[in-house]
Amino acid sequence: MACLGLTGCAGSIPPPDANQVPPPAQVETVADADPSPAQLALAHVPADADVAVLTVTDYERVELQLGVDEITSKAPAGERRAFWRRAEADTALLSPGMLRPADQRLRRDFSFGQEDVSWEAHLFDSSGEEIGWILGLDLLLDPRVVRRAAQEGVAVLEGAEVDVERSLAVGGVAELDAGGDSWAQAPVADLVSDDPAIATYVEQGCVEATEGLGSLDPLERYVVDFAGGLATARLGAARQDLFTRMRLAADDAGFGDAFDGGVADPRTGRIGYRLVDPAAAADLVERRRAPFAACTA
């Protein structure tokens, strides 16, 4: 006969064995977060190279922000052009895609293009000249095809090194294996977050200024993350000058056209802003026009 109700047929269930070892208590575990593209890029920046700035753009996050399906080089040309127009106008790109100028040949001869790059990083020296780059390739793309394009000297890929196992390509001073002597072991690595970001700007230095600084502590390095409609400047923990730095930014008319608000946390050394114009905000930071990163000349 079927058992009904909460107590039906309780007698048919045998009592627990008093000598039985109880099952282990359930323990909640939290999986380690995957490293962000910016964190991955740090390991390929040699510490002894004349690198002052690292910029990283995560195209997968761009797609998510724009609410579009994954764009690949196999997408119709009109769809790809529309994606890049929106990305450049509405998001904080720090790179418009280094392979796009060679798109026609890459797609014709090698069947891949810029849309098959998951993330991209660029290295600049203290004079602002680009001296290296890193491409994180889409896992659906065979990296050996990229290696062949590099061996055949296609555009910027000429001379590149390709890691087939990790789906990475590097050029210039960037190295596939910088070993233990890279930016991943440098103090600036502590400022690079594993939180998802559309773009990350990393500078070993500060923005030189000579007037209206007030009382500022020394600034040796800083990072700016762009995520959705927000930007976070990371200047290092336990800073007492963040509110002064915020006032410098508030007095800059051009800054106010791109950034809004401002919330400082001296304990963590972070300043958060809303993005009024993401593209203009990224441009200001790239041109080293961010007052919150000021220091004396």
N, C-alpha and C positions, 0 to 999 in steps of 0.2 A: 504494500500500500504506500502511496506517495506520502511524504512528510510535508505538513503544512505549518505555516507560522514560524515565529522566531525560535520557539522552544520545541517544535515537533520533533520526535524521534531522538531527543537528546540522549536518551538512555542507551541508544545503540552505538554511541561513539565511545571507544575504550578510553579509560582515564590515562593520563600521561604517566610514563615510567619515571618514578622519582630518582632512579639512578642514571637516567639518560643525561648526557652532556648537553646543555642548552646550546642552541645555535649562536654563533658569534653575533654580537650587536652590530647593527647596520651603521656604517661610518660614512658620512658624506665626504666625498672627495671633489676637488675642483681641478679640472684638467688645466695644464699649463696653456696659456694663451699662445697662439702662433705668433711668431715675430712679425712685426709690421714690415712693409717694404723698406722703410727708412732704416730700421734696425738691421735688416739683411744687407743693405747697401754699405753700412759702416764697415763691415768686415772686408770690403774690397777697396777701401781707401787706405793706401799705405801711410803710415805715420810719418815717414821720412820724405814724402813728396810735398811739394809746395802747393798744398791744397788749403784754401781758406774758406771755401763755401761748397756745400753739397746741397743740391735740390733734388727732391724725389716727388714724382707724380704717379699716383695709383689710378690707372684707367678703369679698373674694375669698380672702384669707389665712385668714379665719375659716372659710370653707367648707372649705378644704383641711385645716385642723387638725381639724375635726369629721368629716372624711371623707365629706362629702355631695356629691352632684352639684350643679351650679350651680342656685341657687334664684332664680327670677324671680317677678314678680307674677302670672304665669300659672299658677303651681303651685297645687295645691289648698290651701284655707284651713288645713286640719289640718296639712299638711306645712309650711306657712309658720310657723304658730304653734309647732310643735315645734322648728323651726330656731331661732327667737328665744329660746325657753326654754333650749335648750342653749347658745346663744351667750352669754346673760347669766349663766348659772350656771358655765360651764366655760372661758370664755376671758376675756382681758383687754380687753374692750370699753372704749373711752373715750367712746363715744357709742352709745346704744341705737337710733339711727336717728331723725333729726329729722322724717321724713315719715310715720312710723307713725301719729301721731294723726290725720292727714288721709287715712288709707289708703282708707276707704270711698269718699269723693268722688273721690279721684285715680283709683282703679281703675274707678269707674263712669263718670266723665265724660271721662277722659283716657287710660284703659287703661295706666297705669303706676303703680308704687308704690315703696316703700322698697327692695324686693328688686332693683330696677333701678338702684340706686346702687352703683357699684364701690367707692368710698371716700368718706369724709366728713371734713371738718376744721372745727374751731370755734375762734374767736378770743375771748379774754377780756382785759379790761383789768386794771389793777393792783388793783382792788377785787373781782375775781372775777366781774364781770358780763359776760355774753356780748355781744359787739358785732359779730360777723360770722361768716360760715360759707362753706364751699366744698363743692360736690358734684362728684365725678368720676363721670360717668354711664356706664352700660354702653354699649358701642359698638353693641349691637343696638337700643338705644332711640333713637328720633328726637328729638334735642334740641329741635326746633321744637315738639313737643308740650309739653315742659317750659316753653318760653317762653310758650306760650299759657296754660298754667295760671298762670304768674306774672302775665301781663297781666290775667287774670280775678280776680286777688287771692285765690288759694287758699292759705289758712293761711300758713305761714312763707315761702312762695314769693312772696308779694306784693312787688313792687318789685325782684325779682331780675334780674340780668343773665345772659344765656345766650350762651355762645360755641358756635355750631353746629359749627364746624370742629374744635374741641378737645374737644367733649362735656363742657363745664364749665358750672356755674351758681354764681354768687356772690351774697352778700347782705351787708347792713351795711357795715362799713368795708372788707371784702375787695374787691379790684379785679381785673378780668379782666387788665388790663395795668398793673401798678404800675411798669413801666419798670425803669430801673437803680437805683431807690431803693426796694428791697424787702428783706425778710429774706433773700432769696437772695444778696444781696451783704453781709449783715451777718456779724460773726464767728461768730454761732451756727450759721450754715450749715455751718461746718467740723465741727460735732459731729453733724450729721444724716447718717446712713448710707444708702447705696443698698442695703443688705442687706434682704431681705424681712422684714417685721414685721407682726404683727397690729395693733399700735397703737404710736404714738410720741407722747411727751409732751415738749414743748419749752418751756422757761421762760427768759425774760430776767430773771434774778434768782436768789434763793436762799430757803431756808426759814428764817425768822427764829427764833432760839433764844437763850436767855440763860444757860443753865446747862450745866455739864459738857462744854463744847466742847473743852477741851484746846487744843492748838496746831493751829489751822487756818489755812490760807492763804485769802485772799479768794476768793470764788466769785461770778462775775458772771452765769453762765449754765450751764445743764445740760440734758441730754437723757436720757430713759429710753425704751428700746425694749423691747417685749414680743414675743417670738417663740417660739411653741410653749410649752415648759415652762421657758423661760429669760427673764431680764430683764437688760438691760445698761444701766448708768448711765454716761454719758459726760460727764466734767467738764472736759475739756481736757488737752492734753499736758503732760508733765513736771511732775506734781504729787507733792509729798512728804508730803501729809497723807491719802492714801487709807486707810492702815491705821487712823489715828485715826478717820476717818469710818466705817469698818467697825465699829470697837468701839462707837461711838455707836449704830449700828443694832443691834448684838448685844445691847445693854443695854435695848432697847425691846421689851417683851413683845408689844405689838400687831404690831410689825414682824415678829417671829419667827413669828407665826401665818400670815403671808402669804408671806414670803421665807425661804429656807434657804441655808446655806453662805455663800459670799462669797469671790471671788477677785479680787485687785486687781493692776493693772498700772500702776505709777506712770509708766512711760515714755509710755504712750498716754492715761493718765488715765481708765481704764475700771475699773468694778467689775461683776463678773458674779454673778448669784444664780440659784438654782433657785426656781421658783415652787411653793409649797405650795398656795396658793389664788389662781389667776390673777385672779379677779374681785375678791377682797379686796385684792390687790396693786395693781391698777389704781385702786381706790377710794382707797387710802392716798396714792398719788402725786397723784391728782387733788385730794385734800383738802390737799395740801402737808404731809403727815405723814411724809415720807421723811427719816430722820435723816442719811443720807449727803449730803444737799444742804443741811446746816445752815450758818448763818453768824450772826454777832452781830447783834443788833437795831440 
